[in-house]
Amino acid sequence: MSWMDRVFRRKFERHRREYEKEKEKVDKALGKPHITLTIELPESCKGMEQEFEQLPDDKQFREELEEFIHDYIARKNKERKEKQKCAEGENKEA
């Protein structure tokens, strides 16, 4: 790879990262909050690479994942509120 190619690639990569950060800020300000995760194929699913790569386009998978996220956040909020009530009760006794 020539010197010029390396310089170009470094500058391009830096600008791409900056673009992604700014794009994320705009998306967050204008749209619904979202997260992006990178998930590796689990060891137990070796040999199922094709099915794994199709998951992002699978409507049923996305619906089930959204339901899981909803339940997870609701459970975490409930646990947090219970901890706050316990802490408030201890403060009143003291």
C-alpha positions in Angstrom: 0.0 0.0 0.0 1.4 3.3 -1.0 2.0 6.2 1.4 -0.8 8.2 -0.2 -3.3 5.3 0.2 -2.4 5.1 3.9 -2.9 8.8 4.4 -6.2 8.8 2.5 -7.5 5.8 4.5 -6.6 7.3 7.9 -8.3 10.6 7.0 -11.3 8.9 5.5 -11.6 6.7 8.7 -11.4 9.7 11.0 -14.0 11.6 9.0 -16.3 8.5 8.9 -16.1 8.2 12.7 -16.9 11.9 13.1 -19.8 11.6 10.7 -21.2 8.6 12.6 -21.0 10.5 15.9 -22.8 13.6 14.4 -25.4 11.4 12.7 -26.1 9.6 16.0 -26.7 13.0 17.6 -29.1 14.1 14.9 -31.0 10.8 15.0 -31.3 11.0 18.7 -32.6 14.6 18.5 -35.1 14.0 15.7 -36.3 10.5 16.1 -36.9 7.8 18.6 -34.0 6.8 20.8 -32.3 3.7 19.6 -29.2 1.6 20.3 -27.0 -0.4 18.0 -25.3 -3.6 19.2 -22.8 -5.9 17.7 -23.6 -9.5 18.6 -21.2 -12.3 17.7 -22.6 -15.7 16.7 -22.8 -17.8 19.9 -20.5 -20.8 20.1 -23.6 -23.0 20.4 -24.8 -21.8 17.0 -21.8 -22.7 14.9 -22.9 -23.8 11.5 -26.0 -21.5 11.5 -24.2 -18.4 10.2 -26.7 -17.9 7.4 -29.7 -18.0 9.7 -27.9 -15.7 12.2 -27.1 -13.1 9.5 -30.8 -13.0 8.5 -32.1 -12.2 12.0 -32.0 -8.3 11.5 -34.5 -8.7 8.6 -36.7 -11.2 10.5 -39.9 -9.4 11.6 -40.9 -12.0 14.2 -37.4 -11.9 15.7 -37.5 -8.1 15.9 -41.0 -8.2 17.6 -39.8 -10.7 20.1 -36.7 -8.7 20.8 -38.8 -5.6 21.4 -41.0 -7.5 23.8 -37.9 -8.8 25.6 -36.5 -5.3 25.9 -39.8 -3.9 27.2 -40.0 -6.6 29.9 -36.4 -6.2 30.8 -36.7 -2.4 31.3 -40.0 -2.8 33.2 -38.4 -5.3 35.5 -35.3 -3.1 36.1 -37.5 -0.1 36.9 -39.6 -2.1 39.3 -36.4 -3.3 41.1 -35.1 0.2 41.3 -38.3 1.5 42.8 -38.3 -1.3 45.3 -34.7 -0.4 46.3 -35.7 3.3 46.7 -38.7 2.4 48.9 -36.4 0.2 51.1 -33.9 3.0 51.3 -36.6 5.6 52.2 -37.9 3.3 54.9 -34.5 2.9 56.4 -34.0 6.7 56.4 -37.3 7.3 58.2 -36.4 4.8 60.9 -33.0 6.5 61.5 
